[in-house]
């Protein structure tokens, strides 16, 4: 198993209800399948518990912790709890993000801007801040930040109003990833980012269908048509499998990578 004897934190390991699997839940399940002990973090403990049950049914090992990553005390508790329960931290997977409330620059509400940046960027910074001292002491560790193809593409999601805060915050995640990779390389810590493209997850499909008052299949069809590779969206398992590779020793010489998982969507921007 590729993550045997590893301890992983998955932030955003639950998911809102929907027909398909979310990126955080799929990654937590794949980490456990590959032998990792997984600490499941979510603001909603019931959603994290659902992920934990799926892992247990599959024979894996996981425990849950309710935490709000926009609160620094909670981010401190994430790191402390992982060490208390498992003795170390080998992998930090930052999966939390939000785009709801975003919009074009002239229409953007400053309070919503702050909320989006608190979750998409500041929360990621704070989880890393409190995990890094532990990884530095170990002289090993992997941090994976979930960014978005929106950080490097002007277009991509059909039928959805472009938003300045989400795109800008995810661009900053890429910059944060580059900085932390170089800053922590001497300690044997690798830091990479995954940029999902159009992925069939509950967060992507359910809200867009609701906001536009159309059925889910309409949203899926429009998004499928935008993807060069086989004209279909990816699934959460595509993102999770990329995370497994980057978290594993197979990627031991890879750091500061900004990795699209997008079926070629970003290639159309050139």
N, C-alpha and C positions, 0 to 999 in steps of 0.2 A: 504493500500500500504506500502511496506516494507521500502521505502526511503522517505516517505512523509515529506515535510518541510525541506529536506536536500538540501545542495548545493554541487554539485560535479564538479570537474575539470577533464576532460578526455583529456590527452595529447596524440596526435595521433588519433584524432577522425575522421579524414578523411581516405581515402584509395585510392590507385592506382586503375585504371580501371581493371575489371576482371569479371568473371562469378559468383563469389560467394561473400559472405560478409566477411569483415575484422574484426579482433578482436576488434579494437578500436571503429569502427562504431557500431558494435553489442552491445558493452558494453554501449556506450552512449545512444543508443535506449532503452536498458533494464533499465538503471538508470532512464530515463525519464518516462518509462512505470510504474515504481515503485514509481513515485511521486517526484523525484528529479528535481531541476532546474540545468541545465547542461551548463557549459562553455566549448565549443568545441574548442580545441587547435589543430592547424595543421600549418605546414610551408606553405602548399598550401591552401589558403582561399577558393578556389572554391570547393575543396574536403570536407572541413569542412562545407561549405554551403549546399552541397548535403546531408550531414548527418542531418543538421538542418532542411532541408525541410522534410525529412522522419519523424523526430520527430514531427514537426508541423502538418503534415498530420495525425499523430497518436494522436493528441491532447496534446502533451507534450510541455514543456517549455525549450528553449535553446537559446544561443547566441554564436557567434563565435569570435575568436581572432586569427589572424595570428601571429605565433611566431616560432622562431628557438631556440630549447632548448640547442644548443651548444653555444649560446650567453647569457652571464649571465644577461645582461640588459633585454633581452626578458623574462628570467625566473623570474626576479623581477617584470616585468610588468604583468605576468600571475597572480601572487598572488595579486598584487595591483588592477588589473582590476576586479578580482572576488569579492574582498571586496567592491570595488566601485559600482559594479552592483547589488550585492546580499547581502552585509553586513556581510558575514561570509564564511568560507570554512569548510565543513564537511568531504569531501572526495577528495583525490587526487589520480587519477588513471594514473600511468605512463606506457604508452603503446608503446612508440617509440622504435624502434630497427632496426638494419641493419646487414646483413651478406654479402652483395655483395662486392666482392673484396677480400674476405677471402681466405685462402689457407693453405697448410701444412707449418710447421715451416720453413724449408729451403727455401721455395719459397715466404715467407711472406714479402711484401713490408712494410718498417717501417712507411712510410707516411700513407699508408692505415690502418695499425695498429692503429695509432693515431686517424684517422678519425673514426674508429669503436669504439674505447674507448671513444672518445668525445661524440658520440651519445648514445651508449649503457649504459655507466656508468656515465661519468661526467655530461651529461645533466640531468640524473635522480637525481644525487646528488644535482645539482643546483636548480631544481624545488622543491625538498624537503627542501633545505636550506631556501628558501624564503617563503614557506608555513608554515613551522614549528613554527616560532614565533607567527603567527596568531592562529594556533591550540593550542599552549601552553597558550596563553592568554585566549582562550575559555575553556581551560582544557578539550578538547575533539577533536577527529578527527580520521580519518582512512586514511592510506596511503597504496595503493596497487601497487606493482611493478611487471611488467610482465618480468619474467625471461625466461627460456627455459629448456626443458628437456635435452637439450644438455649440460647443466651445471653439470649434474650428470650422464649422459650416454655416453659411448664411441661410441656407434653406434645408429642408429635409422632412419636416412634419406637415403634411398637407392638411388643410382645413383647420389649422390651429394658429391663432394670432401670435405673431412673433413677440417675444418678451425680452426686454433689455436686461433685467436683473438676473434671470436664470442663466442666460448666455454669459454674462459678465462674471458671475460668481463661479461658474464652471471653468471659465478661462483662468480665473485666479486659482482654482484647484490644481490646474496643470502647472502653474508657476510654483505653487506651494510644493507640489510633488518634486519638481526639479530641484528646488532649494534644499528640501529635506534629504534628498538622495545624496547630494554632494556633502552637505553638512554632517551626515551620519555615516558616510562610506567608511571612514577610518575605524568605526566601531563594528563593522561587519553587518550593518543594517542596510537592507535593500528597500527602496521606496519606488513604487510604480503606480501608474494610473491606468484604468480601463475606461474607454470611451464607448459606451453602448450607443448603437444607432437606433433604428426603429425596432423596438422589441415588444412582443405581445405579452404585456404584463397587466395586471388589474389597474395599477396606477396610471398607465398609459391609455388604456382602452375605456375603462368605466367612466372616468371623469370627462373625457372628450365626448363620449356618446351622450352623457347627461347634459353637458354644457351646450351642445349643438342640437340637442333634442332629435338625435338620429339613433338608429340601432347600431349595435356593436359591429355587425358585419359590414356596414357601410364604412365605419372607421377603419376596420381591418383591411378592407379592399383598397381604400385610398392609400393607406400606408404601404401595403404590399406593392402597389404599382410603382412606388418611388425607389424600390431597392433593386440595384442591378443584378445581384446574384439570385437567380431563379425567381425573381419578382415575388419575394415573400419576406416578411419580417423574420427576425430572429426570435428565439425563445430565451427565457431566463436560464436555461441549461447551457446555452452558448456563452453567456456571460460567466456563469459558474465554472464552466470548464476552463475558460481563460484564466479565471482566478486560481483554480487548482494548479495549473501549470506555473503561474508566476509565484505562487506560495511555496512550490515544491523545490527541492534541490536541483531539479532539472534546469531551473532558471537561476542557478547560483551566481552566474556572471552577468545577470541582467539587472540594471538599476537605472532609474530616471527615465524609463520607457513610458511614453504616452501612446497606449495601444488601442486603436479602434477595433471594435467588434461590431461591424456595421454592414456586412454584405457588399462592401464596395461603395457605400453611399458617399463617404468623404472624398473618394477619388474623383467624383463628379465636380468638385469645387475647383479643380485645377484647370 
